[in-house]
Amino acid sequence: MYAIVEIAGQQFKVENNSKLFVHRLEAEEGSNVEFDKILLFENDGKYKVGKPEVKDAKVTAKVLSHVKGDKVLVFKKKRRKGYQKSNGHRQQFTQLQIESIDA
C-alpha cells in the first residue's frame, strides 16, 4: 500500500513506516501532522486516482526532527574581468515518519 501525497508543494511517494525529508514544516518534534492532499492511492493492486485529490483520504506522519541539509555552494565568475563571487546556504528540512495511510 502506498500513496502519492503533496507536502509543502512537492509530491512524495509514501508507504507505512517510511521516513522522508521534506521542506521545513511549522510543527514541533514528536508531534503528529496530517496531510489530506492525496493524489493517488494504491492498495493490493487497486488504484484510486484523484481528480485532483482523493476524497476522504489522509496520511498521518510523526515529526522526528528538524535538520539542515548539505551546504550548497554557488560560485559565479566572469573570465578576464576579475569578477568572482561565492555564496552558499544550507536548506532546512523536517524528517517525517509515516504512521498510517487511510483512504
HELIX and SHEET records of a PDB file:
SHEET    1   A 4 GLN A  10  GLU A  15  0                                        
SHEET    2   A 4 TYR A   2  ILE A   7 -1                                        
SHEET    3   A 4 ILE A  38  ASN A  43 -1                                        
SHEET    4   A 4 LYS A  46  VAL A  49 -1                                        
SHEET    1   B 4 LYS A  19  HIS A  23  0                                        
SHEET    2   B 4 TYR A  83  ASP A 102 -1                                        
SHEET    3   B 4 LYS A  58  LYS A  78 -1                                        
SHEET    4   B 4 ASN A  32  PHE A  35 -1                                        
END                                                                             
